[in-house]
């Protein structure tokens, strides 16, 4: 029989998973903890391919907190094909011996702590994470996401005309990418891009979380169809 202490601890953990969908719009950007996320997968099909790894790092106060990083490789029943392995470098043995999927996902939820999530092409990462949470944890994964594929478009309209990929934006701002297609490495360079975008947002008068939400909507409205 579960004890009251068990349920108290469980609800405390669940409380950390509740996203900041209604976080105060007047929260200064410098005070918000953003969790920058990247995933590696067995392919591009969000319905049938599998989540292989999750990388994340925290951004707060205008800097990347190097003490707050997250990386997990999730155990697979069977490894992905050789062509896919060449992309991300997670070999067959590593895939078969990864962390138990449910444990890795719970650890990520604890790391994220319900804070806003940031990714490049966020719908991709969001879809894989949501499906994995549903299948492996039986949980509905709800979070507030900011997509750096669209957010810069409203802040840098001229540059956005010729820049669509993460590599395009990294090159535009002179951000070096030492390890692409590794979940944590990509999370780091995406976090560097986020720092540039947050500084621009503040300079344009979008100084709080509500302002960043408005800038995000502006970016979506100017994205090519």
GROMACS elastic network, one bead per residue, 0.5 to 0.9 nm:
[ bonds ]
;  ai    aj funct       b0    kb
    2     5     6  0.81961   500
    2     6     6  0.61781   500
    2     7     6  0.72168   500
    3     6     6  0.51417   500
    3     7     6  0.66371   500
    3     8     6  0.87381   500
    4     7     6  0.51956   500
    4     8     6  0.60863   500
    4     9     6  0.86188   500
    5     8     6  0.50102   500
    5     9     6  0.61793   500
    5    10     6  0.85064   500
    6     9     6  0.52690   500
    6    10     6  0.61402   500
    6    11     6  0.87226   500
    7    11     6  0.60630   500
    7    12     6  0.84542   500
    8    11     6  0.52774   500
    8    12     6  0.62105   500
    8    13     6  0.87146   500
    9    12     6  0.50732   500
    9    13     6  0.62958   500
    9    14     6  0.86727   500
   10    13     6  0.51768   500
   10    14     6  0.61839   500
   10    15     6  0.85373   500
   11    15     6  0.59190   500
   11    16     6  0.86480   500
   12    15     6  0.50522   500
   12    16     6  0.66149   500
   13    16     6  0.52534   500
   13    17     6  0.68145   500
   13   109     6  0.89987   500
   13   110     6  0.74117   500
   13   113     6  0.88453   500
   14    17     6  0.50942   500
   14    18     6  0.66800   500
   14   110     6  0.89766   500
   15    18     6  0.53478   500
   15    19     6  0.87760   500
   15   113     6  0.83392   500
   15   114     6  0.81599   500
   16    19     6  0.78446   500
   16   109     6  0.77057   500
   16   110     6  0.66463   500
   16   112     6  0.81300   500
   16   114     6  0.56099   500
   16   115     6  0.88051   500
   17   109     6  0.58971   500
   17   110     6  0.69003   500
   17   112     6  0.75130   500
   17   113     6  0.54731   500
   17   115     6  0.85592   500
   17   141     6  0.85167   500
   17   142     6  0.85636   500
   17   143     6  0.86020   500
   18    21     6  0.84720   500
   18   113     6  0.76209   500
   18   114     6  0.51313   500
   18   115     6  0.85648   500
   18   141     6  0.89444   500
   18   142     6  0.75269   500
   18   143     6  0.76258   500
   19    22     6  0.80379   500
   19    23     6  0.84380   500
   19   112     6  0.89611   500
   19   113     6  0.76572   500
   19   115     6  0.60252   500
   19   116     6  0.71442   500
   19   141     6  0.89740   500
   19   142     6  0.64537   500
   19   144     6  0.64082   500
   20    24     6  0.85138   500
   20   114     6  0.58410   500
   20   115     6  0.57962   500
   20   116     6  0.63983   500
   20   143     6  0.70487   500
   20   144     6  0.64578   500
   21   114     6  0.88040   500
   21   115     6  0.88623   500
   21   116     6  0.79790   500
   21   142     6  0.85151   500
   21   143     6  0.66396   500
   21   144     6  0.53913   500
   22    25     6  0.79064   500
   22   144     6  0.89179   500
   23    26     6  0.86291   500
   23    27     6  0.76747   500
   23   115     6  0.89879   500
   23   209     6  0.80358   500
   23   210     6  0.88681   500
   24    27     6  0.55220   500
   24   209     6  0.72918   500
   24   210     6  0.74943   500
   25    28     6  0.82907   500
   25   208     6  0.64539   500
   25   211     6  0.73780   500
   25   212     6  0.88468   500
   25   213     6  0.84018   500
   26    29     6  0.87756   500
   26   207     6  0.85098   500
   26   208     6  0.53755   500
   26   209     6  0.61546   500
   26   210     6  0.61453   500
   26   211     6  0.82531   500
   27    30     6  0.83520   500
   27    31     6  0.66967   500
   27    32     6  0.68716   500
   27   207     6  0.86653   500
   27   208     6  0.53306   500
   27   209     6  0.55564   500
   27   210     6  0.76566   500
   28    31     6  0.53255   500
   28    32     6  0.66749   500
   28   207     6  0.61223   500
   28   209     6  0.62776   500
   28   210     6  0.89300   500
   29    32     6  0.52527   500
   29    33     6  0.83637   500
   29    60     6  0.81316   500
   29    61     6  0.76831   500
   29    62     6  0.85109   500
   29   198     6  0.75718   500
   29   202     6  0.80583   500
   29   206     6  0.86729   500
   29   207     6  0.60543   500
   29   209     6  0.57476   500
   29   211     6  0.89629   500
   29   212     6  0.80898   500
   30    33     6  0.80881   500
   30    60     6  0.61088   500
   30    62     6  0.61011   500
   30   198     6  0.88965   500
   30   207     6  0.85133   500
   30   208     6  0.81421   500
   31    60     6  0.64852   500
   31    61     6  0.60033   500
   31   208     6  0.89239   500
   32    59     6  0.82099   500
   32    60     6  0.60146   500
   32    61     6  0.75053   500
   32   115     6  0.80526   500
   32   116     6  0.82702   500
   32   208     6  0.87946   500
   32   209     6  0.77316   500
   33    58     6  0.65476   500
   33    59     6  0.57590   500
   33    61     6  0.79134   500
   33   115     6  0.63016   500
   33   116     6  0.72317   500
   34    57     6  0.83703   500
   34    58     6  0.57059   500
   34    59     6  0.51057   500
   34    60     6  0.64104   500
   34   112     6  0.85854   500
   34   115     6  0.61264   500
   34   116     6  0.52752   500
   34   117     6  0.59338   500
   34   118     6  0.68127   500
   35    56     6  0.64641   500
   35    57     6  0.57394   500
   35    59     6  0.63573   500
   35    60     6  0.89244   500
   35   111     6  0.85297   500
   35   112     6  0.62228   500
   35   115     6  0.65982   500
   35   116     6  0.62180   500
   35   118     6  0.60476   500
   35   119     6  0.87107   500
   35   191     6  0.85617   500
   36    55     6  0.82792   500
   36    56     6  0.53138   500
   36    57     6  0.54119   500
   36    58     6  0.62244   500
   36    59     6  0.73569   500
   36   116     6  0.85552   500
   36   117     6  0.57502   500
   36   119     6  0.58136   500
   36   187     6  0.57681   500
   36   188     6  0.77189   500
   36   190     6  0.69955   500
   36   191     6  0.59431   500
   36   194     6  0.84442   500
   37    54     6  0.72514   500
   37    55     6  0.58113   500
   37    57     6  0.69425   500
   37   117     6  0.67342   500
   37   118     6  0.60153   500
   37   119     6  0.53579   500
   37   120     6  0.84490   500
   37   122     6  0.86189   500
   37   125     6  0.77808   500
   37   183     6  0.78142   500
   37   184     6  0.79695   500
   37   186     6  0.82667   500
   37   187     6  0.53930   500
   37   188     6  0.87438   500
   37   190     6  0.82154   500
   37   191     6  0.86548   500
   38    53     6  0.84260   500
   38    54     6  0.60492   500
   38    55     6  0.53016   500
   38    56     6  0.63511   500
   38   118     6  0.87316   500
   38   119     6  0.63456   500
   38   120     6  0.79004   500
   38   122     6  0.86717   500
   38   125     6  0.66544   500
   38   182     6  0.83296   500
   38   183     6  0.50147   500
   38   184     6  0.67991   500
   38   185     6  0.85769   500
   38   186     6  0.62476   500
   38   187     6  0.52119   500
   38   190     6  0.84395   500
   39    51     6  0.71752   500
   39    52     6  0.73624   500
   39    53     6  0.55579   500
   39    55     6  0.61913   500
   39    56     6  0.86858   500
   39   124     6  0.87819   500
   39   125     6  0.60737   500
   39   128     6  0.82765   500
   39   129     6  0.85185   500
   39   181     6  0.87316   500
   39   182     6  0.80715   500
   39   183     6  0.51316   500
   39   184     6  0.82623   500
   39   186     6  0.85823   500
   39   187     6  0.85366   500
   40    43     6  0.84731   500
   40    50     6  0.88311   500
   40    51     6  0.64098   500
   40    52     6  0.54717   500
   40    53     6  0.51549   500
   40    54     6  0.66952   500
   40    55     6  0.85228   500
   40    88     6  0.68379   500
   40   125     6  0.86668   500
   40   181     6  0.71737   500
   40   182     6  0.70488   500
   40   183     6  0.58444   500
   41    44     6  0.72522   500
   41    49     6  0.68477   500
   41    50     6  0.55296   500
   41    53     6  0.69262   500
   41    80     6  0.88166   500
   41    84     6  0.84523   500
   41    88     6  0.84717   500
   41   128     6  0.81755   500
   42    45     6  0.86012   500
   42    49     6  0.54356   500
   42    50     6  0.52550   500
   42    51     6  0.66113   500
   42    52     6  0.65719   500
   42    79     6  0.83864   500
   42    80     6  0.55918   500
   42    81     6  0.78872   500
   42    84     6  0.62651   500
   42    85     6  0.81313   500
   43    46     6  0.80376   500
   43    48     6  0.85082   500
   43    49     6  0.53784   500
   43    50     6  0.72086   500
   43    51     6  0.87681   500
   43    80     6  0.84697   500
   43    84     6  0.70108   500
   44    47     6  0.88715   500
   44    48     6  0.86956   500
   44    49     6  0.66809   500
   44   124     6  0.82238   500
   45    48     6  0.56305   500
   45    49     6  0.52966   500
   45    50     6  0.85036   500
   46    49     6  0.59310   500
   46    50     6  0.78470   500
   46   124     6  0.71555   500
   46   125     6  0.88740   500
   46   127     6  0.61281   500
   46   128     6  0.58265   500
   46   131     6  0.81387   500
   47    50     6  0.84850   500
   47   127     6  0.83371   500
   47   128     6  0.80360   500
   47   131     6  0.78704   500
   49   128     6  0.84152   500
   50    76     6  0.83493   500
   50    80     6  0.86856   500
   50   128     6  0.74151   500
   50   132     6  0.81415   500
   51    54     6  0.79322   500
   51    73     6  0.88351   500
   51    74     6  0.72256   500
   51    76     6  0.88387   500
   51   128     6  0.62008   500
   51   129     6  0.74406   500
   51   132     6  0.71806   500
   52    72     6  0.85428   500
   52    73     6  0.58533   500
   52    74     6  0.52946   500
   52    75     6  0.74672   500
   52    76     6  0.75019   500
   52    80     6  0.89936   500
   52    90     6  0.81370   500
   52    95     6  0.72675   500
   52    98     6  0.87639   500
   53    71     6  0.73060   500
   53    72     6  0.55493   500
   53    74     6  0.56700   500
   53    90     6  0.86670   500
   53   182     6  0.85820   500
   53   183     6  0.65271   500
   53   184     6  0.89740   500
   54    70     6  0.76191   500
   54    71     6  0.56452   500
   54    72     6  0.54560   500
   54    73     6  0.66650   500
   54    74     6  0.80941   500
   54   104     6  0.86019   500
   54   105     6  0.87765   500
   54   108     6  0.79856   500
   54   129     6  0.89444   500
   54   183     6  0.57552   500
   54   184     6  0.72868   500
   55    69     6  0.76936   500
   55    70     6  0.55012   500
   55    72     6  0.67325   500
   55    73     6  0.88708   500
   55   108     6  0.89443   500
   55   182     6  0.79481   500
   55   185     6  0.76820   500
   55   186     6  0.78611   500
   55   187     6  0.61310   500
   55   188     6  0.87780   500
   56    68     6  0.84867   500
   56    69     6  0.57488   500
   56    71     6  0.65316   500
   56   108     6  0.84931   500
   56   111     6  0.86384   500
   56   112     6  0.85541   500
   56   183     6  0.75067   500
   56   184     6  0.58555   500
   56   185     6  0.89158   500
   56   186     6  0.87669   500
   56   187     6  0.55264   500
   56   188     6  0.76553   500
   57    64     6  0.72659   500
   57    65     6  0.71913   500
   57    66     6  0.74742   500
   57    67     6  0.87039   500
   57    68     6  0.58400   500
   57    70     6  0.61442   500
   57    71     6  0.88653   500
   57   184     6  0.75948   500
   57   187     6  0.64788   500
   57   188     6  0.67087   500
   57   191     6  0.74922   500
   58    63     6  0.86178   500
   58    64     6  0.60096   500
   58    65     6  0.56297   500
   58    66     6  0.77856   500
   58    67     6  0.85832   500
   58    68     6  0.56779   500
   58    69     6  0.65867   500
   58    70     6  0.89092   500
   58   112     6  0.85349   500
   58   191     6  0.80351   500
   59    62     6  0.69300   500
   59    63     6  0.56460   500
   59    65     6  0.58940   500
   59    68     6  0.86706   500
   59   191     6  0.69435   500
   59   194     6  0.84523   500
   59   195     6  0.79757   500
   60    63     6  0.57127   500
   60    64     6  0.66178   500
   60    65     6  0.70701   500
   61    64     6  0.83312   500
   62   195     6  0.63591   500
   62   198     6  0.79909   500
   62   199     6  0.79749   500
   63    66     6  0.89553   500
   63   191     6  0.88007   500
   63   192     6  0.85092   500
   63   195     6  0.70087   500
   64    67     6  0.87661   500
   64    68     6  0.83520   500
   64   188     6  0.81270   500
   64   191     6  0.69602   500
   64   192     6  0.76768   500
   64   195     6  0.82296   500
   65    68     6  0.54441   500
   65    69     6  0.76642   500
   66    69     6  0.63514   500
   68   111     6  0.83753   500
   69   111     6  0.84304   500
   69   184     6  0.80299   500
   70   107     6  0.87338   500
   70   108     6  0.73727   500
   70   111     6  0.72627   500
   70   184     6  0.73613   500
   71   104     6  0.89681   500
   71   108     6  0.85119   500
   71   183     6  0.74907   500
   71   184     6  0.62203   500
   72    98     6  0.78380   500
   72    99     6  0.70511   500
   72   104     6  0.62350   500
   72   105     6  0.87137   500
   72   107     6  0.87493   500
   72   108     6  0.83807   500
   72   183     6  0.89442   500
   73    90     6  0.83236   500
   73    94     6  0.77084   500
   73    95     6  0.70786   500
   73    97     6  0.86870   500
   73    98     6  0.51820   500
   73    99     6  0.61144   500
   73   100     6  0.89185   500
   73   101     6  0.85063   500
   73   104     6  0.77066   500
   74    94     6  0.89114   500
   74    95     6  0.68205   500
   74    96     6  0.84695   500
   74    97     6  0.82081   500
   74    99     6  0.50013   500
   74   100     6  0.62429   500
   74   101     6  0.51681   500
   74   102     6  0.86984   500
   74   103     6  0.89066   500
   74   104     6  0.65506   500
   74   105     6  0.85681   500
   75    78     6  0.87576   500
   75    94     6  0.79792   500
   75    95     6  0.54368   500
   75    96     6  0.54067   500
   75    97     6  0.57406   500
   75    99     6  0.51952   500
   75   100     6  0.55284   500
   75   101     6  0.59014   500
   76    79     6  0.61072   500
   76    80     6  0.85663   500
   76    95     6  0.54430   500
   76    96     6  0.52126   500
   76    97     6  0.77097   500
   76    98     6  0.71310   500
   76    99     6  0.89920   500
   76   100     6  0.86698   500
   76   101     6  0.81914   500
   77    95     6  0.82805   500
   77    96     6  0.65246   500
   78    92     6  0.81289   500
   78    95     6  0.76906   500
   78    96     6  0.66948   500
   79    82     6  0.88807   500
   79    85     6  0.87406   500
   79    91     6  0.77928   500
   79    92     6  0.52714   500
   79    93     6  0.80748   500
   79    94     6  0.87653   500
   79    95     6  0.58214   500
   79    96     6  0.65837   500
   80    83     6  0.83212   500
   80    84     6  0.63021   500
   80    85     6  0.66693   500
   80    91     6  0.85093   500
   80    92     6  0.73754   500
   80    95     6  0.81835   500
   81    84     6  0.54406   500
   81    85     6  0.63364   500
   81    86     6  0.88962   500
   81    92     6  0.86753   500
   82    86     6  0.62749   500
   82    87     6  0.89469   500
   82    91     6  0.85187   500
   82    92     6  0.87430   500
   83    86     6  0.52790   500
   83    87     6  0.69300   500
   84    87     6  0.53258   500
   84    88     6  0.69898   500
   84    89     6  0.82609   500
   84    90     6  0.89073   500
   85    88     6  0.55624   500
   85    89     6  0.50974   500
   85    90     6  0.57804   500
   85    91     6  0.60008   500
   85    92     6  0.79558   500
   86    89     6  0.54468   500
   86    90     6  0.81165   500
   86    91     6  0.85285   500
   87    90     6  0.85239   500
   87   181     6  0.65780   500
   87   182     6  0.88378   500
   88    91     6  0.85651   500
   88   180     6  0.82876   500
   88   181     6  0.51370   500
   88   182     6  0.58134   500
   88   183     6  0.83363   500
   89   181     6  0.82188   500
   89   182     6  0.77610   500
   90    93     6  0.82896   500
   90    94     6  0.60828   500
   90    95     6  0.65232   500
   90   182     6  0.87622   500
   91    94     6  0.52792   500
   91    95     6  0.61933   500
   91    96     6  0.87290   500
   92    95     6  0.51728   500
   92    96     6  0.62497   500
   92    97     6  0.86466   500
   93    96     6  0.52149   500
   93    97     6  0.61239   500
   93    98     6  0.84624   500
   94    97     6  0.52008   500
   94    98     6  0.58171   500
   95    98     6  0.53499   500
   95    99     6  0.88727   500
   96    99     6  0.89564   500
   97   100     6  0.86045   500
   98   101     6  0.80542   500
   99   102     6  0.84124   500
   99   103     6  0.69183   500
   99   104     6  0.60870   500
  100   103     6  0.53678   500
  100   104     6  0.62507   500
  100   105     6  0.87350   500
  101   104     6  0.51731   500
  101   105     6  0.61849   500
  101   106     6  0.86170   500
  101   132     6  0.83896   500
  101   136     6  0.67338   500
  101   137     6  0.87712   500
  102   105     6  0.51710   500
  102   106     6  0.61392   500
  102   107     6  0.85621   500
  102   132     6  0.86568   500
  102   133     6  0.79748   500
  102   136     6  0.54740   500
  102   137     6  0.59134   500
  103   106     6  0.51662   500
  103   107     6  0.61437   500
  103   108     6  0.86650   500
  104   107     6  0.50866   500
  104   108     6  0.62842   500
  104   109     6  0.87784   500
  105   108     6  0.50292   500
  105   109     6  0.62730   500
  105   110     6  0.86620   500
  105   129     6  0.84448   500
  105   132     6  0.80020   500
  105   133     6  0.69148   500
  105   136     6  0.81908   500
  105   137     6  0.78576   500
  106   109     6  0.50771   500
  106   110     6  0.62446   500
  106   111     6  0.86326   500
  106   133     6  0.87834   500
  106   137     6  0.81365   500
  107   110     6  0.51125   500
  107   111     6  0.62058   500
  107   112     6  0.86632   500
  108   112     6  0.60537   500
  108   113     6  0.84687   500
  109   112     6  0.51129   500
  109   113     6  0.60663   500
  109   114     6  0.74657   500
  110   113     6  0.51473   500
  110   114     6  0.81898   500
  111   114     6  0.85588   500
  112   115     6  0.57936   500
  112   116     6  0.80582   500
  112   117     6  0.77179   500
  114   117     6  0.84399   500
  114   142     6  0.89178   500
  114   143     6  0.68959   500
  114   144     6  0.84224   500
  115   143     6  0.78236   500
  115   144     6  0.76623   500
  116   143     6  0.67936   500
  116   144     6  0.50939   500
  116   145     6  0.58805   500
  116   146     6  0.73712   500
  117   122     6  0.87556   500
  117   143     6  0.70488   500
  117   144     6  0.60897   500
  117   146     6  0.62705   500
  117   147     6  0.86646   500
  118   122     6  0.70191   500
  118   144     6  0.85136   500
  118   145     6  0.55735   500
  118   147     6  0.59416   500
  118   148     6  0.71214   500
  118   190     6  0.83368   500
  118   191     6  0.82249   500
  118   194     6  0.81410   500
  119   123     6  0.85157   500
  119   125     6  0.74075   500
  119   126     6  0.87856   500
  119   145     6  0.75593   500
  119   146     6  0.66619   500
  119   147     6  0.54043   500
  119   148     6  0.60500   500
  119   149     6  0.80282   500
  119   187     6  0.76896   500
  119   190     6  0.69442   500
  119   191     6  0.85397   500
  120   123     6  0.85057   500
  120   124     6  0.86323   500
  120   125     6  0.85076   500
  120   146     6  0.84541   500
  120   147     6  0.54637   500
  120   149     6  0.51152   500
  120   150     6  0.83819   500
  120   165     6  0.85121   500
  120   166     6  0.68096   500
  120   190     6  0.69850   500
  121   124     6  0.59373   500
  121   125     6  0.73735   500
  121   126     6  0.89903   500
  121   147     6  0.59360   500
  121   148     6  0.68275   500
  121   149     6  0.53399   500
  121   150     6  0.80804   500
  121   165     6  0.88837   500
  121   166     6  0.87366   500
  122   125     6  0.53505   500
  122   126     6  0.58474   500
  122   127     6  0.84164   500
  122   145     6  0.70129   500
  122   146     6  0.71586   500
  122   147     6  0.51045   500
  122   148     6  0.76103   500
  122   149     6  0.77268   500
  123   127     6  0.59234   500
  123   128     6  0.86658   500
  123   145     6  0.87100   500
  123   147     6  0.79216   500
  124   127     6  0.53142   500
  124   128     6  0.65161   500
  124   129     6  0.87212   500
  125   128     6  0.53321   500
  125   129     6  0.60819   500
  125   130     6  0.84214   500
  126   129     6  0.52334   500
  126   130     6  0.59045   500
  126   131     6  0.85084   500
  126   141     6  0.87623   500
  126   143     6  0.87701   500
  126   145     6  0.82060   500
  127   130     6  0.51854   500
  127   131     6  0.61336   500
  127   132     6  0.85398   500
  128   131     6  0.52880   500
  128   132     6  0.61089   500
  128   133     6  0.85301   500
  129   132     6  0.51337   500
  129   133     6  0.60041   500
  129   134     6  0.85140   500
  129   141     6  0.75717   500
  130   133     6  0.51348   500
  130   134     6  0.61688   500
  130   135     6  0.86328   500
  130   139     6  0.83995   500
  130   140     6  0.68656   500
  130   141     6  0.52035   500
  130   142     6  0.78156   500
  131   134     6  0.50998   500
  131   135     6  0.60659   500
  131   136     6  0.83510   500
  131   140     6  0.85973   500
  131   141     6  0.83454   500
  132   135     6  0.51119   500
  132   136     6  0.56087   500
  132   137     6  0.74949   500
  132   138     6  0.87635   500
  132   139     6  0.89545   500
  133   136     6  0.54571   500
  133   137     6  0.50870   500
  133   138     6  0.62858   500
  133   139     6  0.54551   500
  133   140     6  0.66214   500
  133   141     6  0.62553   500
  134   137     6  0.56440   500
  134   140     6  0.57628   500
  134   141     6  0.73417   500
  135   138     6  0.56643   500
  135   139     6  0.78726   500
  136   139     6  0.80713   500
  137   140     6  0.86168   500
  146   149     6  0.89818   500
  146   150     6  0.86095   500
  146   151     6  0.72534   500
  146   212     6  0.88186   500
  146   213     6  0.81102   500
  146   216     6  0.70695   500
  147   150     6  0.57893   500
  147   151     6  0.59405   500
  147   152     6  0.88945   500
  147   216     6  0.76895   500
  148   152     6  0.63114   500
  148   153     6  0.87335   500
  148   166     6  0.83392   500
  148   190     6  0.79807   500
  148   193     6  0.80233   500
  148   194     6  0.73089   500
  148   197     6  0.84974   500
  148   216     6  0.87457   500
  149   152     6  0.70559   500
  149   153     6  0.78718   500
  149   164     6  0.68758   500
  149   165     6  0.71701   500
  149   166     6  0.72720   500
  149   169     6  0.90000   500
  149   219     6  0.87254   500
  149   223     6  0.89585   500
  150   153     6  0.54431   500
  150   154     6  0.76423   500
  150   164     6  0.86031   500
  150   216     6  0.69843   500
  150   217     6  0.86583   500
  150   218     6  0.86163   500
  150   220     6  0.55495   500
  150   221     6  0.88073   500
  150   222     6  0.81939   500
  150   223     6  0.64174   500
  151   154     6  0.62573   500
  151   155     6  0.73123   500
  151   197     6  0.79843   500
  151   212     6  0.86156   500
  151   215     6  0.65627   500
  151   217     6  0.77117   500
  151   218     6  0.75871   500
  151   220     6  0.70208   500
  152   155     6  0.50889   500
  152   156     6  0.57252   500
  152   157     6  0.77977   500
  152   159     6  0.89739   500
  152   160     6  0.73964   500
  152   169     6  0.89505   500
  152   197     6  0.64103   500
  152   200     6  0.89836   500
  152   215     6  0.83622   500
  152   216     6  0.79994   500
  152   219     6  0.63920   500
  153   156     6  0.52719   500
  153   157     6  0.52078   500
  153   158     6  0.83211   500
  153   159     6  0.78214   500
  153   160     6  0.52587   500
  153   161     6  0.83384   500
  153   215     6  0.89523   500
  153   216     6  0.86244   500
  153   218     6  0.77857   500
  153   220     6  0.77111   500
  153   222     6  0.66358   500
  153   223     6  0.68328   500
  154   157     6  0.56381   500
  154   160     6  0.83242   500
  154   215     6  0.62892   500
  154   216     6  0.73564   500
  154   217     6  0.82551   500
  154   218     6  0.52137   500
  154   220     6  0.77891   500
  154   221     6  0.81567   500
  154   222     6  0.65999   500
  154   223     6  0.85283   500
  155   158     6  0.89737   500
  155   160     6  0.88317   500
  155   197     6  0.77974   500
  155   200     6  0.70417   500
  155   201     6  0.69589   500
  155   204     6  0.78780   500
  155   215     6  0.73008   500
  155   218     6  0.84127   500
  155   219     6  0.74206   500
  156   159     6  0.54807   500
  156   160     6  0.59915   500
  156   161     6  0.89883   500
  156   200     6  0.87823   500
  157   160     6  0.50396   500
  157   161     6  0.67116   500
  157   219     6  0.87097   500
  157   222     6  0.81157   500
  158   161     6  0.57392   500
  158   162     6  0.81238   500
  159   162     6  0.61567   500
  159   163     6  0.64014   500
  159   169     6  0.87196   500
  159   172     6  0.80928   500
  160   164     6  0.69119   500
  160   169     6  0.86457   500
  160   223     6  0.85892   500
  161   164     6  0.80316   500
  161   224     6  0.89401   500
  162   168     6  0.82249   500
  163   166     6  0.83594   500
  163   167     6  0.86597   500
  163   168     6  0.52179   500
  163   169     6  0.62355   500
  163   172     6  0.82471   500
  164   167     6  0.83802   500
  164   168     6  0.62834   500
  164   169     6  0.73432   500
  165   168     6  0.50534   500
  165   169     6  0.65901   500
  165   170     6  0.87167   500
  166   169     6  0.53031   500
  166   170     6  0.61328   500
  166   171     6  0.85835   500
  166   190     6  0.78790   500
  166   193     6  0.89514   500
  167   170     6  0.50088   500
  167   171     6  0.60288   500
  167   172     6  0.84625   500
  167   177     6  0.83712   500
  168   171     6  0.53107   500
  168   172     6  0.61935   500
  168   173     6  0.88994   500
  169   173     6  0.63515   500
  169   174     6  0.84560   500
  169   175     6  0.83557   500
  169   193     6  0.77282   500
  170   173     6  0.54166   500
  170   174     6  0.59411   500
  170   176     6  0.69960   500
  170   177     6  0.76542   500
  170   189     6  0.78218   500
  170   190     6  0.84428   500
  170   192     6  0.87315   500
  170   193     6  0.69178   500
  171   175     6  0.61058   500
  171   176     6  0.76076   500
  172   175     6  0.77923   500
  173   193     6  0.79683   500
  173   196     6  0.81490   500
  175   189     6  0.73122   500
  175   192     6  0.73566   500
  175   193     6  0.76330   500
  176   189     6  0.76433   500
  177   180     6  0.63102   500
  177   185     6  0.79310   500
  177   186     6  0.78749   500
  177   188     6  0.88272   500
  177   189     6  0.62717   500
  178   185     6  0.74914   500
  178   189     6  0.86589   500
  179   182     6  0.62388   500
  179   184     6  0.87588   500
  179   185     6  0.53448   500
  179   186     6  0.70264   500
  179   189     6  0.89587   500
  180   183     6  0.80573   500
  180   185     6  0.61620   500
  180   186     6  0.56224   500
  180   189     6  0.86423   500
  181   184     6  0.86758   500
  181   185     6  0.72748   500
  181   186     6  0.63033   500
  182   185     6  0.51459   500
  182   186     6  0.58815   500
  182   187     6  0.83598   500
  183   186     6  0.53087   500
  183   187     6  0.60995   500
  183   188     6  0.87417   500
  184   188     6  0.62287   500
  184   189     6  0.88677   500
  185   188     6  0.51967   500
  185   189     6  0.65712   500
  185   190     6  0.86558   500
  186   189     6  0.52854   500
  186   190     6  0.60170   500
  186   191     6  0.84192   500
  187   190     6  0.50757   500
  187   191     6  0.60277   500
  187   192     6  0.87035   500
  188   192     6  0.63689   500
  188   193     6  0.87803   500
  189   193     6  0.63550   500
  189   194     6  0.85943   500
  190   193     6  0.50065   500
  190   194     6  0.61647   500
  190   195     6  0.87655   500
  191   195     6  0.63164   500
  191   196     6  0.88313   500
  192   195     6  0.51863   500
  192   196     6  0.66518   500
  192   197     6  0.88512   500
  193   196     6  0.52158   500
  193   197     6  0.62996   500
  193   198     6  0.86694   500
  194   198     6  0.59738   500
  194   199     6  0.85097   500
  195   198     6  0.51557   500
  195   199     6  0.62068   500
  195   200     6  0.86431   500
  196   199     6  0.52753   500
  196   200     6  0.63097   500
  196   201     6  0.86581   500
  197   200     6  0.50663   500
  197   201     6  0.60367   500
  197   202     6  0.86667   500
  198   202     6  0.62326   500
  198   203     6  0.85777   500
  198   206     6  0.86137   500
  198   207     6  0.85091   500
  198   212     6  0.81710   500
  199   202     6  0.52700   500
  199   203     6  0.62483   500
  199   204     6  0.87168   500
  199   207     6  0.89931   500
  200   204     6  0.61695   500
  200   205     6  0.87190   500
  200   206     6  0.84774   500
  201   204     6  0.51209   500
  201   205     6  0.63890   500
  201   207     6  0.66102   500
  201   208     6  0.89918   500
  201   211     6  0.80294   500
  201   212     6  0.69473   500
  201   215     6  0.75421   500
  202   205     6  0.51236   500
  202   208     6  0.78453   500
  202   211     6  0.87173   500
  202   212     6  0.87547   500
  203   206     6  0.72521   500
  203   207     6  0.77474   500
  204   207     6  0.80082   500
  205   208     6  0.86519   500
  205   211     6  0.76175   500
  206   209     6  0.78484   500
  206   210     6  0.77490   500
  206   212     6  0.57421   500
  206   213     6  0.87700   500
  206   214     6  0.79516   500
  206   215     6  0.71885   500
  207   210     6  0.82265   500
  207   211     6  0.60640   500
  207   212     6  0.73453   500
  208   211     6  0.51714   500
  208   212     6  0.63727   500
  208   213     6  0.87842   500
  209   212     6  0.50107   500
  209   213     6  0.62603   500
  209   214     6  0.87071   500
  210   213     6  0.50800   500
  210   214     6  0.63971   500
  210   215     6  0.87328   500
  211   214     6  0.50215   500
  211   215     6  0.61923   500
  211   216     6  0.85565   500
  212   216     6  0.60500   500
  212   217     6  0.86268   500
  213   217     6  0.63351   500
  213   218     6  0.86578   500
  214   217     6  0.51236   500
  214   218     6  0.62324   500
  214   219     6  0.86612   500
  215   219     6  0.61822   500
  215   220     6  0.87146   500
  216   219     6  0.50233   500
  216   220     6  0.63245   500
  216   221     6  0.86888   500
  217   220     6  0.50986   500
  217   221     6  0.61989   500
  217   222     6  0.87641   500
  218   221     6  0.51070   500
  218   222     6  0.63827   500
  218   223     6  0.87601   500
  219   222     6  0.53028   500
  219   223     6  0.62187   500
  220   223     6  0.52093   500
  220   224     6  0.86827   500
  221   224     6  0.84832   500
  222   225     6  0.89629   500
